[in-house]
Structure formats: structure tokens, C-alpha cells
Amino acid sequence: MKPDRPLIDWIAGESRELPLEALVPQLVARLEAMGCGPILRLNIGGTTMHPEVFAVGVRWTPERGVEVERFPHRILEDPTFPTSPIGLLIERETEVLRLPLDSPDADRFELTRAIRDAGGTEYLLFSLLRHLQAGWIASFATTRPGGFSDEQFAILEGILPVLRMRVEIDYNRTATAELLRTYLGGNASQRVLEGAFRRGTGQRLRAVVWMSDLRDFTGRTDRETPEHLLAALDAYFTAVAEPIAAHGGEVLKLIGDAVLGVFLLDDDPAGTCGRALSAALDAFDRMARTNREREDAGLDPLAFGLALHVGEVMYGNIGTTQRLDFTVIGRPVNEVSRVESLCKELGVPLLLTDAFVTAAGHPDVRALGRHRLRGVREPVEIFTHRRFEP
């Protein structure tokens, strides 16, 4: 028995706009309506191109409905991972694995033992996608006495070609979005996906501009091994850059040991500036926690300077015909870099310009006087948050 044309057409057509967590329960309902039940479990999952998430699985069960599970990269270090049913599929160099749950092979795996304890009689595993770094599978379990019938198996096997196509389209679309988001940031990546990729195009926008810089980076390169230096940079970027996104901003660049970020101003500039200032204070709190952990590990503490400024920037594409950069340019970017360089001179880790303080509605700050910035004609009044009292 082969799947009828409406099911094939639905998977290939109408379902293409559905995320996997919506596709899976609808697929179960359609399969059971064709007599392919009772289905105890359906899971579709595989590897991702996300820097923190190794794999994702979308699982349906009658008791819990749809659940989405994300697995970190460290799962590869789990000694039980290679002995999963997926490992058996790879070991046998096949794309289809039928595993009766009363067989000795079913006793090898915690997963199949649990499915059997829940009343399962057979576990099916299909390879959907295996190329480049991608590996995706679909698995089914039934409570039907004797397992899936030959007719039911034929239905499931019959939908594999179109299900493979559907998953590959979804994987490619998601991988592209994840990689762009990782390297460009959420806002910039969305603009690129929507077509903002022509060289020399952009928008004039008012924004809070964030510039932070790790202290004594040059000295560290002389004193520390590359491995320790990379670990220090990762700790610094995690503490400093993550609060930008957490408070609604955008990390545009990691430049050596510097972070360039923006918070685009909207109809509530004071609110946007408040979020930027909260992100800055959050970054210092996170760095303090990081330094306590480094101290416990016998490592030197990390310190950084940070400046916030407000102004009109050009937000868009610059570069060559072969290599584009989605970034911000303009006087405020140059000025905030000069302000940040004053942190060491003034002995204060956070500096705020007069333009930022005015736009923020004069938060709890302390004036540090007017200072000349290299390349800027008029002196600029500089402030810091009251938290950083002398």
C-alpha cells in the first residue's frame, strides 16, 4: 500500500510554510487517518549550523503532544551518544532501520527500552538527510501488536522521498538564517535576507553607538599562549556582547578585542538609551562574575572600557564587489571610539557623551568635564554612571 496522492501533495506543497513543530502533529493525524496507527511516537530531528546547538529534535507523543529539544555540542562527548539507534543505522550502512522492540537490539538502547515500557512494539528509523555536516532522521514507534504491518511500512517508506525534500528545504533555509544571524546579528541578517545586499546602499538612522575594548590585550598576546588568549577573548565577548542583544541592541562587529554595537533609536529615544545603559551595567556585572570564576581557576582578571554615544549613522553595505560588510559608519562611530580611549586616562570603565545623556533624559550620572577628542574640533562633555564613583 502506497501513500495516497493528497498526503504526498500536502507534504510537498501546503506544509512547506509550516515549521517542523507544526508539521509533525499534522503528519501524525494524516498518517493515522490512512490507517497507519496507532502511532506512539514520531520524531524528526538532526544537526544544525548553530554555534551553540548541535542538534534539534521535534518529538510528538500522545501524552505530551509536540516537544522541541535542543542538544548542545557537548553531547558529542556523551559516551552513550554513539550507541544510540542512530549509531546502529550508521553501523549497518543503511537508510532504514526496523527494530522490533522484543529483539535483543532493542535492549541495547535506553530509548528503545523506554518506548517498549510505554507499550511500543516496533521502532522505525529513516535517514532523511546526510550530506556536508547535516544529518537528519525521522523515527516512528507503534503500539500495534506485532509492530508496523507491511502495508503501514510501505506508507511510511513511500513518503520518504518527499519528506526528505521537505526537510532539506527547511534545513537549508534555517541554516542560512542561522549563519547570517551568527555572523551579522539579528537585525542585519534579516535585512540581508529581505534583499538589502547591494553595495553602497543603506539608511541614515539615529542610534546609540556602543564601543568597548579589552584592556591590556597587546600585553596578553606576549604573555599568554594562543589557547589561553582565545579563551580570554571568548570570556570577554560573552560577558560584554551578549547583554547588547539581551537588551534589544545589535552587535555589528567584533574587531580584534573591541565590540561595536548599536541600539537603533525609535519613538522613545530615552527608553532606547535606558536599555543601552542597562546593557552596559549588565556587562560589568557579568564580567565581575567571570572574573570570580577566573580567579578560582588561577587566571588573571579581565577588564574593559566602554563608551556610549548618540548620533546619526549610515547603516548598510560597504565593501568590494566580492566582499561586503553590513555595518555603521559616520562621525558618531569615530567619536565613540575616541571617547572609549579616554577610559584609561580618566580611570573610569564607562563613559557617556553629552549627546547620550541628553537623549537618555539625564540619568544618574556624574560629570567628568569637557575633553578634546582626536579629530574632533570642539571639546566634548563626558559623564559616567554614579555607580563608578572615585
Secondary structure, 3 states (H helix, E strand, C coil): CCCCHHHHHHHHCHHHHCCHHHHHHHHHHHHHHCCCCCEEEEEEEEECCCCCEEEEEEEEECCCEEEEEEEEHHHHHCCCHHHCHHHHHHHCCCCEEEEECCCHHHHHCHHHHHHHHCCCCEEEEEEEEEECCEEEEEEEEECCCCCCCHHHHHHHHHCHHHHHHHHHHHHHHHHHHHHHHHHHCHHHHHHHHCCCCCCCCEEEEEEEEEEEEECCHHHHHHHCCHHHHHHHHHHHHHHHHHHHHHCCCEEEEEECCEEEEEEECCCCHHHHHHHHHHHHHHHHHHHHHHHHHHHHCCCCCCCEEEEEEEEEEEEEEEECCCCEEEEEECHHHHHHHHHHCHHHHHCCCEEEEHHHHHHCCCCCEEEEEEECCCCCCCCEEEEEECCCCC
